[in-house]
Amino acid sequence: MIKNGHHHNHHQVNTAAGKDAGTTPGATACSPEKRRRRIRVWCDGCYDMVHYGHSNQLRQAKAMGDYLIVGVHTDSEISKHKGPPVFTQEERYKMVRAIKWVDEVVEGAPYVTTLETLDKYNCDFCVHGGMEYHHPTPLFRHVAGVVGSCISLKFREELMYAVLSDDITLTVDGKDTYEEVKKSGRYRECKRTQGVSTTDLVGRMLLMTKAHHSNIDTSDYQEHTDNFGKKGHSPWTGVSQFLQTSQKIIQFASGQEPQPGETIIYVAGAFDLFHIGHVDFLEAVHKLAEKPYIIVGLHFDQEVNRYKGKNYPIMNVHERTLSVLACRYVSEVVIGAPFAVTKDLLDHFKVDLVCHGKTEIYPDKDGSDPYAEPRRKGILRTVDSGNSLTTDAIVQRIIKNRLLFEARNQKKEAKEIAVIEAMKRLEEEKTKERAQAVL
């Protein structure tokens, strides 16, 4: 059971981040009134197939300031620079709005982040994901050795930014989308979330393997990462397995106990590939009461696979936990909830209302109705969110456009490999210079 809460009053500035965030151009020692000025933070991106990695980036960005504005690119901009998005821009706008650390969404944000954009929305700086390391990694030391005085300062800076970034964010003509704000000192980085990427999720759908489930330990997953993510070719596009930690859950779940007068509502399911269909359902449930306290019961992977079949769930229970915890409509999460909504469960959580969408209700192992008890008590309600999107439908979108999505990933990796090749050439040149100096 993980307490979540709506995080209305929990966005205190992290001491270290706040100190860094305050060092914007022109910042000096000032009066207490000015020091209390709200720090406005900008993030932008495609936010296609939003997962807990995106949410974690936004959580960290919010901790660097007081008010988080997120710019989301249009379908046409994404298609131009990266390839076709899986979700429409309207779906992506709504998904980002549902993340509890987001205060404002700017629709149709420009693909290239400029000072003009930051000034337009009164933002102090922008935040983008960076590689997570706590000491100089072999990759960092390698780049530091390669990037020497033999090349121009401009190229050296661009190459270092590319290597140390979570993603090489380039325009269609190869320009760094954050170049202008980096040069002005209005750019910050946050740690990326290891073990998750859109590439990986798409690969799980296409390969139909169950190796990502939490209780399976086989070589299938490694084969998947080698084949689809081409791990070892590019350190950015390659994928890795997610490892859940208690610290990560705590970061996502700083919530509250139910308060007097709140209506406790229980919903249960897989909530796989947490998507706009789930968001619309939870929003509709949230509107059922003046003061709702929504508890989401997540079924274990084996239970989901029993009633969904194939390779479902696409995301294991640890990943689904973080995805649901990031939603602003959710107050609490039960990890590994029982499939049947029993009297003990209802009594334990003091549930006032149980809700289910218009999707099929699968029978329990013995063929019984898992909602028999709330039906008997008259507290079961079917909620029509007006959105029929399902995880199956998303998988079909991917399969239908498989070649386009694979081409997009290959295009992205080609840019990354180009940087690696440039690094190798620089290293070779430096080695030759050293050899000639010895002679």
C-alpha positions, 0 to 999 in steps of 0.5 A: 500500500503506497500513499500518494496524495495530490501534492498540492502543498509538497513542492518545497525547493530542494536545498541544493537544487534551489541554490543552483536554480537561484543562480540565474543571470543577474541573480545577486544578494537581494532583499528577503522579498526578492529571495521569496520570488517564485522560481519558474521552471521550463521543460519541453519535449514530445512526451510521446508514450508518457512513462514514469521516466518522463514523470521522474524528469518532471518531478526533479524539475519541479524540485528545482523551483516552485512553478513548472511549465511544460511545453509539448510539441505538435505532431507535425514538429515531431514528424519533421524532426524525429518521425511519427508520434504514437499518440496525437498531440491532444492525447499528449497534452492531456497526459502531461497535464495529468502528471501531478508535478506539472502546473501548466502546459504550453501546447504547440511549444517550439521544437527548439528551446530559445531565450525568447520562449523562456522570457515569454513564460517568465521562466528562469531556466529550462531542465532536461534529462542527463546521465545519472552518475555519482562519480566520473564514469568510464564514458565521462573519462573517455570523453574528457580525454578525447575532447582536448585542446586540439579542437575548437571550444565551440565543438568541444562544448557541443560534443560534451553536451551530447555525450553527457545528455540523456538524449541527443536532442537535435533538429532535422538539420542536426542542430542542438535544440538547447544550444541557445539556452545552454550558452546563456547559462539558463539550462539545468540537467536532472538525472535520467531514470535508468531502465526505461525508454520508449524504444524498450516499450515498443520492443516489448510490444513487437517481440511479444516476450514475457521476459520483462515480467517481475518474476521471470529470469531468462536470457530473453530480455537480454536478447531483446535489448541486443536485437531491438535496442542494439545495446552496445551500438549506442549508449543512449538508444540501448535499453536496460532493465528497470530496478525498483527501489524503496527510495524511488517509490518514496520520491513518487509517493509523498502522500496523505492519509484520508481526511474526514469528509473525503469519499474513499473510492477504490478502483482496480486493474492492470493500468498497463502502459498507463495512458490517456484512457486510464487518465480519462477514467480516473478523472471521471472517477475523481469527479464523482465526489466533492472530496475524493480519495482514490485508491488504485489496486494494481494486480501482480504481473502473473494475475494480469497475464492470466486474464489478459494473456499474450505477453501482458502486462507490457510493464511489470508491476514495479513500473506500473506502480510509479506510472500510477503514482505520478497521476494527480487523481490518485491518492494511494496505490495497493501493490499486488491487490487481490483480484477479487474485491473482498469484504476484508479489503473494503473494510480495511480501507473503509471504502465508500464506493467501488468503480469500474470502467466499461471494459470487460470484467474478467472472472476470477480463477474459479469463474466467480465475479470479482465484484460480487461483494461491492455489488451485494453492498450496492456500492459498485458503479460503472463509470463511462469516461467517454474514452474507449482507448485500451492497452490493446489498441495502443499495441495495435497502433505500434504493430500497424506502424512497425516499420515507421517506428523502427525507422524512427529509432534507427534514425535516432541511433544514427545521430548518436553513432555519428557522435561516437564515431567523431569521438573515435576519430578525435582519439585516433588523431590525438594518439597520432599526435602523441606518437609523433611527439615521441619521435 
